[in-house]
Amino acid sequence: MEGSSGDGPGAPVTLAKWKNDFSRAFQYYLDRSTPYPARRWLGTLGGALIYILRVYLLQGFYIVTYGIAIYLLNLLIGFLSPIADPEIEGASLPTRGSDEFKPFIRRLPEFKFWYSITKAICIAFAMTYFSFFDVPVFWPILLFYWIVLFSLTMKRQIMHMIKYKYIPFNIGKQVRALCFIMFSLLLFYLMNIEY
């Protein structure tokens, strides 16, 4: 009697095989996209614009948008931070002749940063299809609070960059001094904003 239904012992094996095949195909295409960062980011930007358009047209899901914005801010801080915090471990200068000096290694690598952002946008987009995520709020307050939070967080991050003299982008020696000056000017501007 057990083998007569369609949910017999073969069904879990078929589901596991399908899941394994899907996982392999997904990983294959993910690996193939690794050498094309500009295309990956353009695709993510397109997905973000579609999400923003959907939220705008639905006139709702502001809590979901606020949640994704906070998550993206957290990812950005990880992307801009070094893996070894100079405040705790000191400067990462070589101590022996055989040590290799690595000026900046990110806490969150670019590929993982992109993948996390893309996954978050896809999840938020899927959440817009369920009405119980549409909590009524006064969205300008959320927007104002996020802008204040972003400004304070970036101010602290830029002060950390200036204090320990690192720039989290590989831009070459010619442009490095210009970027450091631009970061300093941005920090000066943020310090003079009154909240």
Buried (B, 14 or more C-beta within 10 A) or exposed (E): EEEEEEEEEEEEEEEEEEEEEEEEEEEEEEEEBEEEEEEBBEBBEEBBEEBEEBBEEEEBBBBBBBBBBBBBBEBBBBBBBBBBEBEEEEEBEEEEEEEEEEEBEBBBEEEBBBBBBBEBBEEBBEBBEEEEBBEEEEBEEBBEEBEEEBBEBBBEBBBBBBEBEBBBEEEEEEEEEEBBEEBEEEBEEBEEEEE
